[in-house]
Amino acid sequence: MLNETQKHKLKHNWHRLQTSVKWVVFSILSGLIVGAVGTSFYFSMSFVTLLRQKNPWLIFLLPIGGIMIVAFYRLLHDEKDTGTNLVLSAIHSDENLPLRMAPLIYISTLITHLFGGSAGREGAALQLGGSIGNALGKLFRFDEKDKHIMIMCGMSAAFSALFGTPMAAAIFSMEVVSVGIMYYAALVPCVISALIAHGIASSFGISPELFLIDVIPAFNPVNAIKISFLAILCAVISILFCMMLHQSEHFYKRFFPNPYLRVIVGGCLIIILTLLVGNQSYNGTGINIIAQCIDGSVRPEAFFLKMLFTALTLGAGYKGGEIVPSFFIGAAFGCLFGNLLGFSPTLCTAVGMTAVFCGVTNCPITSLLISFELFGYDGMPYFLLAISFSYMLSGYYGLYSSQKIIYSKYKTNYINRKTH
């Protein structure tokens, strides 16, 4: 016969087994559904991007595209949608995360890219995955805490399917919500969801963006100082990018309270800038420019122009993500730094990408994993050093105003404040 203590332990172990099985099942389900949606979104994005590249005149329809986006959000009574900020708030503040966010961000991001707005895709993926994950949690009547895990599952799955970095995707959704703590209860579900979604994307021929660094300089004190200097500058660039994004939104709302007028003005500004530049290198995601930076060639002003194009696009009300633009900005600045110093522009491009990403997201572990998945492990000391400096020196700025800084970056103090 079992005594009361043994019965309690047995019951506790049985409950843990049930919970583990539940999360394996639902993380697989989340990975399958979000992975399929993410794969569809990837091909849709590729199609509209190719269409715009073949028909450059589509840029002149950007204001009309903006009107369509505002109309869609008004039609579905979601005018006050705050995008990825709402997803983060739904995890730590129990805010409502409607399923309609998924089709809205899907269609709106495609419209933005079709007509030449400057934005990314992974930020849109976080909203897609988060809203679908939350809907699954509601469907199966999960409690609030379990719904939070489902949201993180969906975010990881969508990020993994689109960018092809399952390691970073699994950790990102746990790390980005609250800086200083990690939601380790979501580790297994997020890992499984990310791997399943990555498998689905791979089965449809979606290959991850991999960049090769041919020659990596020996890691020595002199080179370490050079990379540290680059990281410090990348932290400054990340702060500037966040400030431009937030201030452009405030600027538009202050001078153009009507959302239709905002997107028209923003669209016209992007058209004018595109004509002044003379090409569409800074419209869309700019993945092709990142590849050029890896090869060591970049225009000196490229990083700033991408910051300007993206801030004017997203601030006006067009939809998309901020993550790929941050990669573009970091790559262009890193390549410029490497060329000026005569120090491996390819390595500096890679370091700049991950350092700026870390600065704007406050996610050092994710940044390190992305560097491994995109560039391999040979440059590990450089990535590790740069990401550490960028994380510390970027302060409390961030892409997402709903992101919370739980513990100070400088002391073991509990501060619980939002990013700038």
BELWOLIN-V740123 format. One record per residue. N is the residue number from 0. RES is the residue in three letters. PHI is phi as a letter, one per 30 degrees, with the letter a starting at -180 (* if undefined). Layout:
N|RES|PHI / N|RES|PHI
This chain:
0|MET|* / 1|LEU|c / 2|ASN|d / 3|GLU|d / 4|THR|d / 5|GLN|d / 6|LYS|d / 7|HIS|d / 8|LYS|d / 9|LEU|d / 10|LYS|d / 11|HIS|d / 12|ASN|d / 13|TRP|d / 14|HIS|d / 15|ARG|d / 16|LEU|d / 17|GLN|d / 18|THR|d / 19|SER|d / 20|VAL|d / 21|LYS|e / 22|TRP|d / 23|VAL|d / 24|VAL|d / 25|PHE|d / 26|SER|d / 27|ILE|d / 28|LEU|d / 29|SER|d / 30|GLY|d / 31|LEU|d / 32|ILE|d / 33|VAL|d / 34|GLY|d / 35|ALA|d / 36|VAL|d / 37|GLY|d / 38|THR|d / 39|SER|d / 40|PHE|d / 41|TYR|e / 42|PHE|d / 43|SER|d / 44|MET|d / 45|SER|d / 46|PHE|d / 47|VAL|d / 48|THR|d / 49|LEU|d / 50|LEU|d / 51|ARG|d / 52|GLN|d / 53|LYS|d / 54|ASN|b / 55|PRO|e / 56|TRP|d / 57|LEU|d / 58|ILE|e / 59|PHE|d / 60|LEU|c / 61|LEU|e / 62|PRO|e / 63|ILE|d / 64|GLY|d / 65|GLY|d / 66|ILE|d / 67|MET|d / 68|ILE|d / 69|VAL|d / 70|ALA|d / 71|PHE|d / 72|TYR|d / 73|ARG|d / 74|LEU|d / 75|LEU|c / 76|HIS|h / 77|ASP|b / 78|GLU|d / 79|LYS|c / 80|ASP|e / 81|THR|c / 82|GLY|i / 83|THR|d / 84|ASN|e / 85|LEU|d / 86|VAL|d / 87|LEU|d / 88|SER|d / 89|ALA|d / 90|ILE|d / 91|HIS|c / 92|SER|b / 93|ASP|i / 94|GLU|d / 95|ASN|d / 96|LEU|c / 97|PRO|d / 98|LEU|d / 99|ARG|d / 100|MET|e / 101|ALA|d / 102|PRO|d / 103|LEU|d / 104|ILE|d / 105|TYR|d / 106|ILE|d / 107|SER|d / 108|THR|d / 109|LEU|d / 110|ILE|d / 111|THR|e / 112|HIS|d / 113|LEU|d / 114|PHE|c / 115|GLY|j / 116|GLY|d / 117|SER|c / 118|ALA|a / 119|GLY|c / 120|ARG|b / 121|GLU|d / 122|GLY|d / 123|ALA|d / 124|ALA|d / 125|LEU|d / 126|GLN|d / 127|LEU|e / 128|GLY|d / 129|GLY|d / 130|SER|d / 131|ILE|d / 132|GLY|d / 133|ASN|d / 134|ALA|d / 135|LEU|d / 136|GLY|d / 137|LYS|d / 138|LEU|e / 139|PHE|c / 140|ARG|h / 141|PHE|d / 142|ASP|d / 143|GLU|e / 144|LYS|d / 145|ASP|d / 146|LYS|d / 147|HIS|d / 148|ILE|d / 149|MET|d / 150|ILE|d / 151|MET|d / 152|CYS|e / 153|GLY|d / 154|MET|d / 155|SER|d / 156|ALA|d / 157|ALA|d / 158|PHE|d / 159|SER|d / 160|ALA|d / 161|LEU|d / 162|PHE|c / 163|GLY|i / 164|THR|b / 165|PRO|d / 166|MET|d / 167|ALA|d / 168|ALA|d / 169|ALA|d / 170|ILE|d / 171|PHE|e / 172|SER|d / 173|MET|d / 174|GLU|c / 175|VAL|d / 176|VAL|d / 177|SER|b / 178|VAL|d / 179|GLY|j / 180|ILE|b / 181|MET|b / 182|TYR|d / 183|TYR|d / 184|ALA|d / 185|ALA|c / 186|LEU|d / 187|VAL|d / 188|PRO|e / 189|CYS|d / 190|VAL|d / 191|ILE|d / 192|SER|e / 193|ALA|d / 194|LEU|d / 195|ILE|d / 196|ALA|d / 197|HIS|d / 198|GLY|d / 199|ILE|d / 200|ALA|d / 201|SER|d / 202|SER|d / 203|PHE|c / 204|GLY|i / 205|ILE|d / 206|SER|c / 207|PRO|d / 208|GLU|d / 209|LEU|c / 210|PHE|b / 211|LEU|c / 212|ILE|c / 213|ASP|d / 214|VAL|b / 215|ILE|c / 216|PRO|e / 217|ALA|d / 218|PHE|d / 219|ASN|b / 220|PRO|e / 221|VAL|d / 222|ASN|d / 223|ALA|d / 224|ILE|d / 225|LYS|d / 226|ILE|d / 227|SER|d / 228|PHE|d / 229|LEU|d / 230|ALA|d / 231|ILE|d / 232|LEU|d / 233|CYS|d / 234|ALA|d / 235|VAL|d / 236|ILE|d / 237|SER|d / 238|ILE|d / 239|LEU|d / 240|PHE|d / 241|CYS|d / 242|MET|d / 243|MET|d / 244|LEU|d / 245|HIS|d / 246|GLN|d / 247|SER|d / 248|GLU|d / 249|HIS|d / 250|PHE|d / 251|TYR|e / 252|LYS|d / 253|ARG|d / 254|PHE|c / 255|PHE|b / 256|PRO|d / 257|ASN|d / 258|PRO|d / 259|TYR|d / 260|LEU|d / 261|ARG|e / 262|VAL|d / 263|ILE|d / 264|VAL|d / 265|GLY|d / 266|GLY|d / 267|CYS|d / 268|LEU|d / 269|ILE|d / 270|ILE|d / 271|ILE|d / 272|LEU|d / 273|THR|d / 274|LEU|d / 275|LEU|d / 276|VAL|d / 277|GLY|j / 278|ASN|a / 279|GLN|c / 280|SER|d / 281|TYR|c / 282|ASN|c / 283|GLY|i / 284|THR|d / 285|GLY|i / 286|ILE|e / 287|ASN|d / 288|ILE|d / 289|ILE|d / 290|ALA|d / 291|GLN|d / 292|CYS|d / 293|ILE|e / 294|ASP|d / 295|GLY|j / 296|SER|c / 297|VAL|a / 298|ARG|d / 299|PRO|e / 300|GLU|d / 301|ALA|e / 302|PHE|d / 303|PHE|d / 304|LEU|d / 305|LYS|d / 306|MET|d / 307|LEU|d / 308|PHE|e / 309|THR|d / 310|ALA|d / 311|LEU|d / 312|THR|d / 313|LEU|d / 314|GLY|d / 315|ALA|d / 316|GLY|j / 317|TYR|d / 318|LYS|c / 319|GLY|l / 320|GLY|c / 321|GLU|c / 322|ILE|d / 323|VAL|d / 324|PRO|e / 325|SER|d / 326|PHE|d / 327|PHE|e / 328|ILE|d / 329|GLY|d / 330|ALA|d / 331|ALA|d / 332|PHE|d / 333|GLY|d / 334|CYS|d / 335|LEU|d / 336|PHE|d / 337|GLY|d / 338|ASN|d / 339|LEU|d / 340|LEU|c / 341|GLY|i / 342|PHE|b / 343|SER|h / 344|PRO|e / 345|THR|d / 346|LEU|d / 347|CYS|d / 348|THR|d / 349|ALA|d / 350|VAL|d / 351|GLY|d / 352|MET|e / 353|THR|d / 354|ALA|d / 355|VAL|d / 356|PHE|e / 357|CYS|d / 358|GLY|d / 359|VAL|d / 360|THR|c / 361|ASN|h / 362|CYS|b / 363|PRO|d / 364|ILE|d / 365|THR|e / 366|SER|d / 367|LEU|d / 368|LEU|d / 369|ILE|d / 370|SER|d / 371|PHE|d / 372|GLU|d / 373|LEU|c / 374|PHE|b / 375|GLY|i / 376|TYR|c / 377|ASP|d / 378|GLY|c / 379|MET|e / 380|PRO|d / 381|TYR|d / 382|PHE|d / 383|LEU|d / 384|LEU|d / 385|ALA|d / 386|ILE|d / 387|SER|d / 388|PHE|d / 389|SER|d / 390|TYR|d / 391|MET|d / 392|LEU|d / 393|SER|d / 394|GLY|i / 395|TYR|c / 396|TYR|c / 397|GLY|a / 398|LEU|d / 399|TYR|c / 400|SER|d / 401|SER|d / 402|GLN|d / 403|LYS|c / 404|ILE|c / 405|ILE|d / 406|TYR|c / 407|SER|e / 408|LYS|d / 409|TYR|c / 410|LYS|b / 411|THR|d / 412|ASN|c / 413|TYR|d / 414|ILE|c / 415|ASN|h / 416|ARG|b / 417|LYS|d / 418|THR|d / 419|HIS|d
